[in-house]
């Protein structure tokens, strides 16, 4: 068994270096694909590009997941209820993007969740994703009420794919206001899907749906391949 938490002996990969994980579709498990390694930028970006993400608890090694099925939101399926449309139109919350990533991820780590006895957002996770934010890969949305941070979400954007990680709310509808504002911005700027990882009723109410891991991986690879092709066209223009 690998060491608990990130392995200090595993090479540090910067944002330009990559690691090849086992193919998720060959895993005999419906979620776990691999374990071990660390949370360096290149390792995390490699995981997302290959359809994986880290999810583990205190005292455990880094565990890399690729769930089957996968929960996603497509642009045409994003659901904004009539009540949320009114809340957003009235401006009940002041919503910002990338204004307080540290505050959002720390609040996500500290929120009590009925289905969990602890948090998977450990100090190592906070440090790793904060570094990805500094490098421009991770982003956050914040919802403020009367000047106080009351809700938010964060995730990773790779080209036209967005991977939602977590959200929190200290006031009813605050996390929805942050998430929906971010989602609408992402879809307006070309994002093809938002990966929500696993089903929750909250995300289902916003338009999330299950697709097979096979279909998710095909969509992800097609999206990233298209992004690379467009990038090459721009470079060669």
MARBA-3410 file (N, C-alpha, C, O; in Angstrom, 1 decimal):
237
0.8,-1.2,0.0,0.0,0.0,0.0,0.9,1.2,0.0,1.9,1.3,0.7 ~ 0.5,2.3,-0.8,1.2,3.5,-0.8,1.2,4.3,0.5,0.3,4.0,1.3 ~ 2.0,5.2,0.6,2.1,6.0,1.8,0.8,6.9,2.0,0.2,7.2,1.0 ~ 0.5,7.3,3.2,-0.6,8.1,3.5,-0.4,9.5,2.9,0.7,10.1,3.0 ~ -1.4,10.1,2.2,-1.3,11.4,1.6,-0.3,11.4,0.4,0.1,10.3,0.0
0.1,12.5,-0.1,1.0,12.6,-1.2,2.3,12.0,-0.9,2.9,12.2,0.2 ~ 2.9,11.2,-1.8,4.2,10.5,-1.6,5.3,11.5,-1.7,5.5,12.0,-2.8 ~ 6.1,11.8,-0.7,7.2,12.7,-0.7,8.3,12.2,-1.6,9.1,13.0,-2.1 ~ 8.3,10.9,-2.0,9.4,10.4,-2.8,9.0,10.4,-4.3,9.8,10.1,-5.2 ~ 7.8,10.7,-4.6,7.3,10.7,-6.0,7.8,12.0,-6.6,7.7,13.1,-6.0
8.2,12.0,-7.9,8.8,13.2,-8.5,7.7,14.3,-8.6,6.5,14.1,-8.8 ~ 8.2,15.6,-8.4,7.3,16.7,-8.6,7.2,17.0,-10.0,8.2,17.2,-10.7 ~ 6.0,17.2,-10.5,5.7,17.5,-11.9,5.2,18.9,-12.1,4.2,19.2,-11.4 ~ 5.9,19.7,-12.8,5.4,21.1,-13.0,4.2,21.1,-14.0,3.9,20.0,-14.6 ~ 3.6,22.2,-14.3,2.4,22.2,-15.1,2.6,21.8,-16.6,1.7,21.6,-17.3
3.9,21.7,-17.0,4.2,21.3,-18.4,4.6,19.9,-18.5,4.8,19.4,-19.6 ~ 4.7,19.2,-17.4,5.0,17.8,-17.4,3.8,16.9,-17.2,2.8,17.3,-16.6 ~ 3.8,15.7,-17.7,2.6,14.8,-17.7,3.0,13.4,-17.2,4.1,13.0,-17.3 ~ 2.0,12.7,-16.6,2.1,11.4,-16.1,1.0,10.5,-16.8,-0.1,11.0,-16.9 ~ 1.3,9.3,-17.2,0.3,8.5,-17.8,-0.3,7.5,-16.8,0.4,6.7,-16.2
-1.6,7.7,-16.5,-2.3,6.8,-15.6,-2.8,5.6,-16.4,-2.9,5.6,-17.6 ~ -3.2,4.5,-15.6,-3.8,3.4,-16.3,-5.1,3.9,-16.9,-5.7,4.8,-16.5 ~ -5.5,3.2,-18.0,-6.8,3.6,-18.7,-7.9,3.3,-17.8,-8.1,2.2,-17.3 ~ -8.8,4.3,-17.5,-9.9,4.1,-16.6,-10.9,3.0,-17.1,-11.4,2.2,-16.3 ~ -11.1,2.9,-18.4,-12.0,1.8,-18.9,-11.5,0.4,-18.7,-12.3,-0.5,-18.8
-10.2,0.3,-18.3,-9.7,-1.1,-18.1,-9.7,-1.4,-16.6,-9.3,-2.5,-16.2 ~ -10.2,-0.4,-15.8,-10.3,-0.7,-14.3,-11.4,-1.7,-14.0,-12.5,-1.6,-14.6 ~ -11.2,-2.6,-13.1,-12.2,-3.5,-12.7,-13.1,-2.9,-11.6,-14.1,-3.5,-11.2 ~ -12.8,-1.7,-11.2,-13.6,-1.0,-10.2,-14.4,0.1,-10.9,-14.0,0.6,-11.9 ~ -15.6,0.4,-10.3,-16.4,1.4,-11.0,-16.1,2.8,-10.6,-16.8,3.7,-10.9
-14.9,3.0,-9.9,-14.5,4.3,-9.6,-13.0,4.4,-9.5,-12.3,5.2,-10.2 ~ -12.4,3.6,-8.6,-10.9,3.7,-8.4,-10.1,3.1,-9.5,-10.4,2.0,-10.0 ~ -9.1,3.9,-10.0,-8.3,3.5,-11.1,-6.9,3.3,-10.6,-6.2,2.4,-11.1 ~ -6.4,4.2,-9.7,-5.0,4.1,-9.2,-4.9,4.7,-7.9,-5.8,5.4,-7.4 ~ -3.7,4.5,-7.2,-3.4,5.2,-6.0,-1.9,5.5,-5.9,-1.1,4.8,-6.5
-1.6,6.5,-5.1,-0.2,6.9,-4.9,0.1,8.1,-5.7,-0.8,8.8,-6.2 ~ 1.4,8.5,-5.7,1.8,9.7,-6.4,1.6,10.9,-5.5,1.5,10.8,-4.3 ~ 1.6,12.1,-6.1,1.4,13.3,-5.4,0.4,14.3,-6.0,-0.3,13.9,-7.0 ~ 0.3,15.5,-5.5,-0.7,16.4,-6.0,0.0,17.6,-6.7,-0.5,18.7,-6.7 ~ 1.2,17.4,-7.3,1.9,18.5,-8.0,1.1,18.9,-9.2,0.2,18.1,-9.7
1.3,20.1,-9.7,0.5,20.6,-10.9,0.4,19.7,-12.0,-0.7,19.4,-12.6 ~ 1.6,19.1,-12.5,1.5,18.2,-13.6,0.8,16.9,-13.4,0.2,16.4,-14.3 ~ 0.8,16.5,-12.2,0.1,15.2,-11.8,-1.4,15.5,-11.8,-2.1,14.7,-12.4 ~ -1.8,16.6,-11.2,-3.3,16.9,-11.2,-3.8,17.1,-12.6,-4.9,16.6,-13.0 ~ -3.1,17.9,-13.4,-3.5,18.2,-14.8,-3.5,16.9,-15.6,-4.4,16.7,-16.5
-2.6,16.0,-15.4,-2.6,14.8,-16.1,-3.8,14.0,-15.8,-4.5,13.4,-16.7 ~ -4.2,14.0,-14.5,-5.4,13.2,-14.1,-6.6,13.8,-14.7,-7.4,13.0,-15.3 ~ -6.8,15.1,-14.7,-8.1,15.6,-15.3,-8.1,15.4,-16.8,-9.1,15.1,-17.4 ~ -7.0,15.5,-17.5,-6.9,15.3,-18.9,-7.3,13.8,-19.2,-7.7,13.6,-20.3 ~ -7.0,12.9,-18.3,-7.3,11.5,-18.6,-8.6,11.0,-17.9,-8.8,9.8,-17.8
-9.4,11.9,-17.4,-10.6,11.6,-16.8,-10.6,11.1,-15.4,-11.6,10.5,-14.9 ~ -9.6,11.5,-14.6,-9.5,11.1,-13.2,-9.4,12.3,-12.3,-9.2,13.4,-12.8 ~ -9.6,12.1,-11.0,-9.5,13.2,-10.0,-9.1,12.5,-8.7,-9.5,11.3,-8.5 ~ -8.5,13.3,-7.8,-8.1,12.7,-6.5,-9.2,12.8,-5.5,-9.9,13.8,-5.4 ~ -9.5,11.7,-4.7,-10.5,11.7,-3.7,-10.1,10.7,-2.6,-10.1,9.5,-2.9
-9.7,11.2,-1.5,-9.2,10.3,-0.4,-9.4,11.0,0.9,-9.5,12.2,1.0 ~ -9.3,10.2,2.0,-9.4,10.8,3.3,-8.1,10.8,4.1,-7.1,10.4,3.6 ~ -8.2,11.4,5.2,-7.0,11.6,6.1,-6.4,10.2,6.4,-7.2,9.2,6.6 ~ -5.1,10.0,6.3,-4.5,8.8,6.6,-4.4,7.8,5.5,-3.9,6.7,5.6 ~ -5.0,8.1,4.3,-5.0,7.3,3.1,-4.1,7.8,2.1,-3.7,9.0,2.1
-3.6,6.9,1.2,-2.8,7.4,0.1,-3.7,8.2,-0.9,-4.9,8.2,-0.8 ~ -3.1,8.9,-1.8,-3.8,9.6,-2.8,-4.5,8.6,-3.7,-3.9,7.7,-4.2 ~ -5.8,8.6,-3.8,-6.6,7.7,-4.6,-7.2,8.4,-5.8,-7.8,9.5,-5.6 ~ -7.0,7.8,-7.0,-7.4,8.5,-8.2,-8.7,7.8,-8.7,-8.7,6.6,-8.9 ~ -9.8,8.6,-8.9,-11.1,8.0,-9.3,-11.5,8.5,-10.7,-11.1,9.5,-11.2
-12.3,7.6,-11.3,-13.0,7.9,-12.6,-14.3,7.1,-12.5,-14.4,6.0,-13.0 ~ -15.3,7.7,-11.9,-16.6,7.0,-11.6,-17.3,6.5,-12.9,-17.3,7.2,-13.9 ~ -18.0,5.4,-12.7,-18.9,4.9,-13.7,-20.2,4.6,-13.1,-20.3,3.6,-12.3 ~ -21.3,5.4,-13.3,-21.4,6.5,-14.3,-20.8,7.8,-13.8,-20.3,7.9,-12.7 ~ -20.8,8.7,-14.8,-20.2,10.1,-14.5,-21.4,11.1,-14.5,-22.2,11.0,-15.4
-21.4,12.1,-13.6,-22.4,13.0,-13.6,-22.0,14.4,-14.2,-21.0,14.9,-13.8 ~ -22.7,14.8,-15.2,-22.3,16.0,-16.0,-23.5,16.9,-16.3,-24.6,16.5,-16.2 ~ -23.2,18.2,-16.6,-24.2,19.1,-17.0,-23.8,19.6,-18.4,-22.6,20.1,-18.6 ~ -24.7,19.5,-19.4,-24.5,20.0,-20.7,-25.1,21.4,-20.8,-26.1,21.7,-20.1 ~ -24.6,22.3,-21.7,-25.2,23.6,-21.9,-26.7,23.7,-22.0,-27.4,24.5,-21.4
-27.2,22.8,-22.9,-28.6,22.8,-23.1,-29.5,22.2,-22.0,-30.7,22.4,-22.0 ~ -28.8,21.6,-21.0,-29.5,21.0,-19.9,-29.5,21.8,-18.6,-30.2,21.5,-17.7 ~ -28.6,22.9,-18.6,-28.5,23.7,-17.4,-29.9,24.3,-17.0,-30.6,24.9,-17.9 ~ -30.3,24.0,-15.8,-31.6,24.4,-15.4,-31.5,25.6,-14.3,-30.9,25.4,-13.3 ~ -32.2,26.7,-14.7,-32.3,27.8,-13.8,-33.8,28.0,-13.5,-34.5,28.4,-14.3
-34.1,27.6,-12.3,-35.5,27.7,-11.9,-36.1,29.1,-11.9,-35.3,30.1,-12.0 ~ -37.4,29.3,-12.0,-38.0,30.6,-12.0,-37.6,31.4,-10.8,-37.3,32.6,-10.9 ~ -37.5,30.8,-9.6,-37.2,31.5,-8.4,-35.7,32.0,-8.4,-35.4,33.1,-8.0 ~ -34.8,31.1,-9.0,-33.4,31.5,-9.1,-33.2,32.6,-10.1,-32.4,33.5,-10.0 ~ -34.0,32.6,-11.2,-33.9,33.7,-12.2,-34.3,35.0,-11.5,-33.6,36.0,-11.8
-35.3,35.0,-10.6,-35.6,36.2,-9.9,-34.5,36.7,-9.0,-34.2,37.8,-8.9 ~ -33.9,35.7,-8.3,-32.8,36.0,-7.3,-31.6,36.6,-8.1,-31.0,37.6,-7.6 ~ -31.3,36.0,-9.2,-30.1,36.5,-10.0,-30.5,37.9,-10.6,-29.6,38.8,-10.6 ~ -31.7,38.0,-11.1,-32.1,39.3,-11.7,-32.1,40.4,-10.7,-31.7,41.6,-10.9 ~ -32.6,40.1,-9.5,-32.7,41.1,-8.4,-31.3,41.5,-7.9,-31.1,42.5,-7.3
-30.4,40.6,-8.0,-29.0,40.8,-7.5,-29.0,40.6,-6.0,-28.3,41.4,-5.3 ~ -29.7,39.6,-5.5,-29.7,39.3,-4.1,-28.3,39.1,-3.5,-28.0,39.4,-2.4 ~ -27.5,38.4,-4.4,-26.1,38.2,-4.1,-25.2,38.9,-5.0,-25.5,39.0,-6.2 ~ -24.1,39.4,-4.5,-23.0,40.0,-5.4,-22.1,38.8,-5.7,-21.4,38.3,-4.9 ~ -22.1,38.5,-7.0,-21.3,37.3,-7.4,-20.1,37.8,-8.2,-20.2,38.6,-9.1
-19.0,37.2,-7.8,-17.7,37.5,-8.4,-17.0,36.2,-8.9,-17.4,35.1,-8.4 ~ -16.0,36.4,-9.7,-15.2,35.3,-10.2,-13.8,35.5,-9.8,-13.2,36.5,-10.1 ~ -13.2,34.5,-9.2,-11.8,34.5,-8.8,-11.4,35.7,-7.9,-10.3,36.2,-7.9 ~ -12.4,36.1,-7.1,-12.1,37.1,-6.1,-11.5,36.6,-4.8,-10.7,37.3,-4.2 ~ -11.9,35.4,-4.4,-11.4,34.9,-3.2,-11.3,33.3,-3.2,-12.1,32.6,-2.6
-10.4,32.8,-4.0,-10.3,31.4,-4.2,-10.0,30.7,-2.9,-10.6,29.7,-2.5 ~ -9.1,31.3,-2.1,-8.7,30.7,-0.8,-9.8,30.6,0.1,-10.0,29.6,0.8 ~ -10.7,31.7,0.2,-11.8,31.7,1.0,-12.8,30.6,0.7,-13.4,30.0,1.5 ~ -13.0,30.4,-0.7,-14.0,29.5,-1.1,-13.5,28.0,-0.8,-14.3,27.3,-0.2 ~ -12.3,27.7,-1.1,-11.9,26.3,-0.9,-11.8,26.0,0.6,-12.1,24.9,1.0
-11.4,27.0,1.4,-11.4,26.8,2.8,-12.8,26.6,3.4,-13.0,25.7,4.3 ~ -13.8,27.3,2.9,-15.1,27.2,3.3,-15.7,25.8,2.9,-16.5,25.2,3.6 ~ -15.3,25.4,1.7,-15.8,24.1,1.2,-15.3,23.0,2.1,-15.9,22.0,2.4 ~ -14.0,23.1,2.6,-13.4,22.1,3.5,-14.1,22.1,4.8,-14.2,21.1,5.4 ~ -14.6,23.2,5.3,-15.2,23.3,6.6,-16.6,23.1,6.7,-17.2,23.0,7.8
-17.3,23.0,5.6,-18.8,22.8,5.6,-19.2,21.5,6.1,-18.5,20.5,5.7 ~ -20.2,21.3,6.9,-20.7,20.0,7.4,-21.6,19.5,6.3,-22.6,20.1,5.9 ~ -21.4,18.2,5.9,-22.2,17.5,4.9,-22.8,16.3,5.6,-22.1,15.5,6.2 ~ -24.1,16.2,5.4,-24.9,15.1,6.0,-24.3,13.7,5.6,-24.4,12.8,6.4 ~ -23.8,13.5,4.4,-23.4,12.2,3.9,-22.0,11.9,4.3,-21.5,10.8,3.9
-21.3,12.8,4.9,-19.8,12.6,5.2,-19.5,12.9,6.6,-20.0,13.9,7.2 ~ -18.6,12.1,7.2,-18.2,12.3,8.6,-17.1,13.3,8.7,-16.8,13.9,9.8 ~ -16.3,13.5,7.6,-15.2,14.4,7.6,-15.1,15.1,6.2,-16.1,15.2,5.5 ~ -13.9,15.6,5.9,-13.8,16.2,4.6,-12.6,15.6,3.9,-11.6,15.2,4.4 ~ -12.8,15.5,2.5,-11.7,15.1,1.7,-10.8,16.2,1.3,-9.7,16.0,0.7
-11.2,17.5,1.6,-10.5,18.6,1.2,-9.5,18.9,2.3,-9.7,19.8,3.2 ~ -8.4,18.2,2.3,-7.4,18.2,3.3,-6.4,19.4,3.1,-6.6,20.1,2.1 ~ -5.5,19.7,4.0,-4.6,20.7,3.8,-3.7,20.5,2.5,-3.4,21.5,1.9 ~ -3.4,19.3,2.2,-2.7,19.0,1.0,-3.5,19.4,-0.2,-2.9,19.9,-1.2 ~ -4.8,19.0,-0.2,-5.6,19.4,-1.3,-5.7,20.9,-1.5,-5.6,21.4,-2.6
-6.0,21.6,-0.4,-6.1,23.1,-0.4,-4.8,23.7,-1.0,-4.9,24.6,-1.9 ~ -3.6,23.2,-0.6,-2.4,23.8,-1.1,-2.2,23.5,-2.5,-1.8,24.4,-3.3 ~ -2.6,22.3,-3.0,-2.4,21.9,-4.4,-3.3,22.7,-5.3,-2.8,23.1,-6.4 ~ -4.5,22.8,-4.9,-5.5,23.5,-5.8,-5.3,25.0,-5.8,-5.5,25.7,-6.7 ~ -4.8,25.5,-4.7,-4.4,26.9,-4.6,-3.3,27.2,-5.5,-3.2,28.3,-6.2
-2.3,26.3,-5.6,-1.2,26.5,-6.6,-1.8,26.4,-8.0,-1.3,27.2,-8.8 ~ -2.7,25.5,-8.3,-3.3,25.5,-9.6,-4.0,26.8,-10.0,-4.0,27.3,-11.1 ~ -4.6,27.4,-8.9,-5.3,28.7,-9.1,-4.2,29.7,-9.5,-4.4,30.6,-10.4 ~ -3.1,29.7,-8.7,-2.1,30.7,-9.0,-1.5,30.6,-10.4,-1.2,31.6,-11.1 ~ -1.5,29.3,-10.9,-1.0,29.1,-12.3,-2.1,29.3,-13.4,-1.8,29.3,-14.5
-3.3,29.6,-12.9,-4.4,29.9,-13.9,-5.3,28.8,-14.3,-6.0,28.9,-15.3 ~ -5.1,27.6,-13.7,-5.9,26.4,-14.1,-7.2,26.3,-13.2,-8.2,25.8,-13.7 ~ -7.2,26.7,-12.0,-8.3,26.6,-11.1,-9.0,27.9,-10.9,-8.4,28.9,-10.9 ~ -10.3,27.9,-10.9,-11.1,29.1,-10.7,-12.2,29.0,-9.7,-12.5,27.8,-9.3 ~ -12.7,30.1,-9.2,-13.7,30.1,-8.2,-14.8,31.1,-8.5,-14.6,32.0,-9.3
-16.0,30.9,-8.0,-17.0,31.9,-8.0,-17.5,32.1,-6.6,-17.6,31.2,-5.8 ~ -17.7,33.4,-6.2,-18.1,33.8,-4.9,-19.4,34.5,-4.9,-19.7,35.3,-5.8 ~ -20.3,34.2,-3.9,-21.5,34.9,-3.7,-21.5,35.6,-2.3,-21.2,35.0,-1.3 ~ -21.7,36.9,-2.4,-21.6,37.7,-1.2,-23.0,38.3,-0.8,-23.8,38.6,-1.7 ~ -23.3,38.3,0.5,-24.5,38.9,1.0,-24.2,39.9,2.1,-23.6,39.5,3.1
-24.5,41.1,1.8,-24.2,42.2,2.8,-22.7,42.2,3.1,-22.2,42.4,4.2 ~ -21.9,42.0,2.0,-20.4,42.1,2.1,-19.7,40.8,2.7,-18.5,40.8,2.8 ~ -20.5,39.8,3.0,-19.9,38.6,3.6,-20.0,37.5,2.6,-21.0,37.3,1.9 ~ -18.9,36.7,2.5,-18.9,35.5,1.6,-19.8,34.5,2.2,-19.6,33.9,3.3 ~ -20.9,34.2,1.4,-21.9,33.3,1.9,-22.1,32.0,1.1,-22.8,31.1,1.4
-21.4,32.0,-0.1,-21.5,30.8,-0.9,-20.4,30.8,-2.0,-19.9,31.9,-2.3 ~ -20.2,29.7,-2.6,-19.2,29.7,-3.7,-18.9,28.3,-4.2,-19.4,27.3,-3.6 ~ -18.1,28.2,-5.2,-17.7,26.9,-5.8,-16.4,27.1,-6.5,-15.9,28.2,-6.7 ~ -15.7,26.0,-6.7,-14.4,26.1,-7.4,-14.2,24.8,-8.3,-14.9,23.8,-8.1 ~ -13.3,24.9,-9.3,-13.1,23.8,-10.1,-11.9,24.1,-11.1,-11.2,25.1,-10.9
-11.7,23.2,-12.0,-10.6,23.2,-12.9,-11.1,23.4,-14.4,-12.1,22.8,-14.8 ~ -10.5,24.3,-15.1,-10.9,24.5,-16.5,-9.7,24.1,-17.4,-8.6,24.7,-17.3 ~ -10.0,23.2,-18.3,-9.0,22.7,-19.3,-9.7,23.0,-20.6,-10.5,22.2,-21.1 ~ -9.3,24.0,-21.3,-9.9,24.3,-22.6,-11.4,24.5,-22.5,-11.9,25.3,-21.7 ~ -12.1,23.7,-23.2,-13.6,23.7,-23.2,-14.2,22.7,-22.3,-15.4,22.3,-22.5
-13.5,22.2,-21.3,-14.0,21.3,-20.3,-13.8,21.9,-19.0,-12.8,22.5,-18.7 ~ -14.8,21.8,-18.1,-14.7,22.3,-16.8,-15.1,21.2,-15.8,-16.0,20.4,-16.0 ~ -14.2,21.1,-14.7,-14.4,20.0,-13.7,-14.7,20.7,-12.4,-13.9,21.2,-11.7 ~ -16.0,20.6,-12.0,-16.4,21.2,-10.7,-15.9,20.3,-9.6,-16.0,19.1,-9.6 ~ -15.4,20.9,-8.6,-14.8,20.2,-7.4,-15.7,20.3,-6.2,-16.0,19.2,-5.6
-16.1,21.4,-5.8,-16.9,21.5,-4.5,-17.6,22.8,-4.5,-17.2,23.8,-5.2 ~ -18.6,22.9,-3.6,-19.3,24.2,-3.4,-19.8,24.2,-1.9,-19.8,23.2,-1.2 ~ -20.1,25.4,-1.5,-20.6,25.6,-0.1,-21.6,26.7,-0.1,-21.7,27.5,-1.0 ~ -22.4,26.7,1.0,-23.5,27.7,1.2,-23.7,28.0,2.6,-23.9,27.0,3.4 ~ -23.7,29.2,3.0,-24.0,29.6,4.4,-25.3,30.3,4.5,-25.8,30.7,5.5
-25.9,30.5,3.3,-27.2,31.2,3.2,-28.0,30.5,2.0,-27.4,30.2,1.0 ~ -29.2,30.3,2.2,-30.0,29.6,1.2,-29.8,30.2,-0.2,-29.9,31.5,-0.4 ~ -29.5,29.4,-1.2,-29.4,29.8,-2.6,-28.1,30.5,-2.9,-27.8,30.8,-4.1 ~ -27.2,30.6,-1.9,-25.9,31.3,-2.2,-25.0,30.5,-3.1,-24.4,31.0,-4.1 ~ -24.9,29.2,-2.9,-24.1,28.4,-3.7,-24.6,28.3,-5.2,-23.9,28.2,-6.1
-26.0,28.2,-5.2,-26.6,28.2,-6.6,-26.3,29.4,-7.3,-26.1,29.4,-8.5 ~ -26.4,30.6,-6.7,-26.1,31.8,-7.4,-24.7,31.9,-7.9,-24.5,32.3,-9.0 ~ -23.7,31.4,-7.1,-22.4,31.4,-7.6,-22.2,30.4,-8.7,-21.6,30.7,-9.7 ~ -22.7,29.2,-8.5,-22.5,28.1,-9.5,-23.2,28.5,-10.8,-22.6,28.4,-11.9 ~ -24.4,28.9,-10.8,-25.1,29.2,-12.0,-24.5,30.4,-12.8,-24.5,30.4,-14.0
-24.0,31.4,-12.0,-23.3,32.5,-12.7,-22.1,32.0,-13.4,-21.8,32.4,-14.5 ~ -21.3,31.2,-12.7,-20.1,30.6,-13.3,-20.5,29.7,-14.5,-19.8,29.8,-15.6 ~ -21.5,28.9,-14.3,-21.9,27.9,-15.4,-22.3,28.7,-16.7,-21.9,28.3,-17.8 ~ -23.1,29.7,-16.5,-23.6,30.5,-17.6,-22.4,31.2,-18.4,-22.4,31.2,-19.6 ~ -21.4,31.7,-17.6,-20.2,32.3,-18.2,-19.4,31.2,-19.0,-19.0,31.5,-20.1
-19.3,30.0,-18.4,-18.5,29.0,-19.0,-19.2,28.6,-20.3,-18.5,28.4,-21.4 ~ -20.5,28.4,-20.3,-21.2,27.9,-21.5,-21.2,29.0,-22.6,-21.1,28.7,-23.8 ~ -21.2,30.2,-22.2,-21.2,31.3,-23.2,-19.9,31.4,-23.9,-19.8,31.9,-25.0 ~ -18.8,31.0,-23.2,-17.5,31.1,-23.7,-16.9,29.8,-24.3,-15.7,29.6,-24.5 ~ -17.9,28.8,-24.6,-17.5,27.6,-25.3,-17.3,26.4,-24.6,-17.1,25.3,-25.2
-17.5,26.4,-23.3,-17.4,25.1,-22.5,-18.4,24.1,-23.0,-19.6,24.5,-23.1 ~ -18.0,22.9,-23.2,-18.9,21.9,-23.8,-19.6,21.1,-22.7,-20.7,20.5,-22.9 ~ -19.1,21.0,-21.5,-19.7,20.3,-20.4,-19.1,20.7,-19.1,-17.9,21.1,-19.0 ~ -19.8,20.5,-18.0,-19.3,20.7,-16.7,-19.3,19.3,-16.0,-20.4,18.7,-15.9 ~ -18.2,18.8,-15.6,-18.1,17.5,-14.9,-18.4,17.7,-13.5,-17.7,18.4,-12.8
-19.5,17.0,-13.0,-19.8,17.1,-11.6,-19.4,15.9,-10.8,-19.7,15.8,-9.6 ~ -18.8,15.0,-11.5,-18.2,13.8,-10.9,-19.3,12.7,-10.5,-19.4,11.7,-11.2 ~ -20.0,13.0,-9.4,-21.0,12.0,-8.9,-22.3,12.7,-8.6,-22.4,13.9,-8.3 ~ -23.4,11.9,-8.7,-24.7,12.4,-8.6,-25.0,13.0,-7.2,-24.6,12.4,-6.2 ~ -25.7,14.1,-7.1,-26.3,14.7,-5.9,-27.6,15.2,-6.4,-27.8,15.7,-7.5
-28.6,15.3,-5.5,-29.9,15.9,-5.8,-29.7,17.3,-6.1,-30.4,17.8,-7.0 ~ -28.8,18.0,-5.4,-28.6,19.4,-5.6,-28.2,19.7,-7.1,-28.8,20.5,-7.8 ~ -27.2,18.9,-7.6,-26.7,19.1,-8.9,-27.7,18.6,-9.9,-27.8,19.1,-11.1 ~ -28.5,17.6,-9.6,-29.5,17.1,-10.5,-30.6,18.2,-10.7,-31.1,18.3,-11.8 ~ -30.9,19.0,-9.7,-31.9,20.1,-9.8,-31.4,21.2,-10.7,-32.1,22.0,-11.2
-30.0,21.2,-10.9,-29.4,22.2,-11.8,-29.2,21.7,-13.2,-28.7,22.4,-14.1 ~ -29.6,20.5,-13.5,-29.5,19.9,-14.8,-28.6,18.8,-15.0,-28.3,18.4,-16.2 ~ -28.0,18.3,-14.0,-27.0,17.2,-14.1,-27.6,15.9,-14.5,-28.8,15.7,-14.2 ~ -26.9,15.1,-15.2,-27.3,13.8,-15.6,-26.2,12.8,-15.6,-25.0,13.2,-15.8 ~ -26.5,11.5,-15.5,-25.5,10.5,-15.5,-25.2,10.1,-17.0,-26.2,10.0,-17.8
-24.0,9.9,-17.3,-23.6,9.2,-18.6,-22.5,8.2,-18.2,-21.9,8.2,-17.1 ~ -22.4,7.2,-19.1,-21.4,6.1,-18.8,-20.0,6.7,-18.8,-19.7,7.7,-19.4 ~ -19.1,6.0,-18.0,-17.7,6.4,-18.0,-17.1,6.4,-19.4,-16.4,7.2,-19.8 ~ -17.5,5.3,-20.2,-17.0,5.2,-21.6,-17.4,6.4,-22.4,-16.6,7.0,-23.1 ~ -18.7,6.9,-22.3,-19.1,8.1,-23.0,-18.4,9.3,-22.5,-18.1,10.2,-23.3
-18.2,9.4,-21.2,-17.6,10.6,-20.7,-16.1,10.7,-21.2,-15.7,11.8,-21.6 ~ -15.4,9.6,-21.2,-14.0,9.6,-21.6,-13.9,9.9,-23.1,-13.0,10.7,-23.5 ~ -14.9,9.4,-23.9,-14.9,9.7,-25.3,-15.1,11.2,-25.5,-14.5,11.9,-26.4 ~ -16.1,11.8,-24.8,-16.4,13.2,-24.9,-15.2,14.1,-24.4,-14.9,15.0,-25.1 ~ -14.6,13.7,-23.3,-13.4,14.4,-22.8,-12.3,14.4,-23.9,-11.7,15.5,-24.2
-12.0,13.3,-24.4,-10.9,13.2,-25.4,-11.2,14.0,-26.6,-10.3,14.6,-27.2 ~ -12.4,13.9,-27.1,-12.8,14.6,-28.3,-12.7,16.1,-28.0,-12.2,16.9,-28.9 ~ -13.1,16.6,-26.8,-13.1,18.0,-26.5,-11.7,18.5,-26.4,-11.3,19.5,-27.0 ~ -10.8,17.8,-25.7,-9.4,18.2,-25.6,-8.7,18.1,-26.9,-7.8,19.0,-27.2 ~ -9.0,17.1,-27.7,-8.3,17.0,-29.1,-8.8,18.2,-29.9,-7.9,18.7,-30.7
-10.0,18.6,-29.8,-10.5,19.8,-30.6,-9.8,21.1,-30.1,-9.5,21.9,-30.9 ~ -9.6,21.2,-28.8,-8.9,22.3,-28.3,-7.5,22.4,-28.8,-7.0,23.5,-29.1 ~ -6.8,21.2,-28.8,-5.4,21.2,-29.3,-5.4,21.6,-30.8,-4.5,22.3,-31.2 ~ -6.4,21.1,-31.6,-6.4,21.4,-33.0,-6.6,22.9,-33.2,-5.9,23.5,-34.1 ~ -7.5,23.5,-32.5,-7.7,25.0,-32.6,-6.5,25.7,-32.2,-6.1,26.8,-32.8
-5.8,25.3,-31.1,-4.6,25.9,-30.7,-3.5,25.9,-31.8,-2.8,26.9,-32.0 ~ -3.4,24.8,-32.5,-2.4,24.7,-33.5,-2.7,25.6,-34.7,-1.9,26.2,-35.3 ~ -4.0,25.7,-35.0,-4.5,26.6,-36.1,-4.1,28.0,-35.8,-3.6,28.8,-36.7 ~ -4.3,28.4,-34.5,-4.0,29.8,-34.1,-2.5,30.0,-34.2,-2.0,31.0,-34.7 ~ -1.7,29.0,-33.7,-0.2,29.2,-33.8,0.3,29.2,-35.2,1.3,29.9,-35.5
-0.3,28.5,-36.1,0.2,28.4,-37.5,-0.4,29.6,-38.4,-0.1,29.7,-39.5 ~ -1.3,30.3,-37.8,-2.0,31.4,-38.7,-1.0,32.5,-39.0,-1.4,33.5,-39.7
END
